[in-house]
């Protein structure tokens, strides 16, 4: 493999790592060498798949601004001498009343404690860490000298022009997802930067063209990490629960589903072991309940009905697009009672192509 492509993923949540792993494997299948970077909660999945990686300084805007979870301290966010970092967020749960009474939860909703987030925390934590992350990526790209970088990480995208590295952006994130003016403005500027600076802005959408999509993107099918030589999932996956880093209430949801006599697999609980790819479990499941868009894409590719329970601003944003476009195969719910109802009456089976090969083909054809 004479050609090398850098593949970098965003450090907030493990789903960013799995989608970029799918691209890395698809590039390797085309005879292209890859080097990975990202760190954060997704690092263990990258390493479980047998890859070494570079872990730049971690950043967690979601915890710092939206207040989802306990933000890592400055020390936790700085990469160690070996480039490692541990910045996994921990979510705090709370309950709030919901209209109506739908069973044992008395209409309660499990949500997220918001009071920990603030602009002050963004300025004190996220912004200094952002500068360090860009610096780390610049050093990494200069040492590596790849022919291109493919990334969903805004900081790798900022480092690419400094090192004259051709850039390809792969992300669904867009300004239209956000209600807060500051998030809208920042994401709008980021989208414009990505469109102007990248060889292509590859947009993995499960929905048809929508007015909220950034103009000028190159649409690709949803991206999912296929399994290669992995152990098959058990026969009784049943309802597959896949919380994101910032989700709460999934253990409580698992308890009531099991009390109803359902088989439940909760990713990340005490009985769960790290796997090289989640897609076989999704294909074997009766229905998937998740929060993050990466798992939504995997459910789309896996052909499994999906109930989406959003928590972060970005998650609420893409689920509004799902609802607005009336997609088959997906339901959006916002409380445990409503999620339970959707699991009992799941949506239709979605059918989508895996876009990982499409992304690898696009990038591979443009390498020197």
Phi, psi and omega in degrees: 000099182279332182265140179232133176242133174278132178239114186238139182237155182287145189271004181265100179093149184284338184298328177299321180293318184292323179291323180284331171299320178300319178293318180300315180294323179292323175295316179299323178296338177265010177084018180256130175286149181228149169231133186252153176208155178164298182076195180074199184300335182279353186301321184294330179286323176298312182291326177295333177275007173089015181257141165276155182211161173261133181245096176288174179308133183278148177228141180221079179297326183298312178294318186287321184263312184276340178083023180271100176097184181260110182300145177292150176288168179302322179296320180293334185273345181273133179296141178284184181297332180268007179085002183274157177205151178230102184230036180292128182280152176239127185272147175257138181258153173210167179235147179218150182291146175233142182301137177090170179228115186242047173113210192295342180270358176058032180077011180285151175241137173269131183224211186234138176286116186271340194290350181280344183266149179193161174296326179300320179292325177298313181293326183280328187245299190296316184294313176299321179292327177298314179299319178294322181293317176300315178303315180297319179294321178301313179298318181295314181294322177296318179291322185281318182061050183285164176282340179194164171235132175248127189205153166249012183259117181300331183284324172294324177295326178287329181283333186303311181293334178296327182257009181056039179261123176305137189243136172230121182263134176233102180200154175258355189290131183215156185299332184292348180286340195254144176265324181291132184301319183294322178289320177300311184296315181297314182291325176299314178296319179297314178301317180295321177298316181296318179294322183282325188264346185262151172296334174196145171257099183273125193241100183276094187247137174270351182257159174291168179312132188230147180302337179279351179292144175297139178290141175090005179282159173258109183288137174227158177295166178301147185255130181222148181273112177283151178276145176227106179070020181277157176295137180294152179288162176294161182287339187251047177301317177066234177274119181264118180257123184233086178289153172272177179304331188254009181277154170224164174089357184288327176294320178295318177298317178300321181297315182288326176295319178292326177295334176279357179092011181274147170281131184228135172242117181253110180294126177098355179279184185296339181265358184269134174248146181301136179238158183287335178205142181273343188303320177300323178292320179296317179296328182276348185281155173284320180203148178249137170243124185211175179241324189268154183291331178299317178290326174301316178297320180293322176296322178297314180289323182284348179071039182239131177306142189228129173253122184256125181242094188278154178229310183279168179300317179297319179294318175298326181292310182288333177289331174296324177294319177301314180293318183294324182270354175062044184293140173282142176099355185224141171231144178247126179226160189231012178206160180301313179302320181286326174296317178301316179299320180291325178293322179291331178232073188292159178289180179291172179278123177280156179220113182219149171285150174279122183275359183300315179295324179296318178296314181297320178296316181300311181291315182300322180291344182255002177287148180294000000 
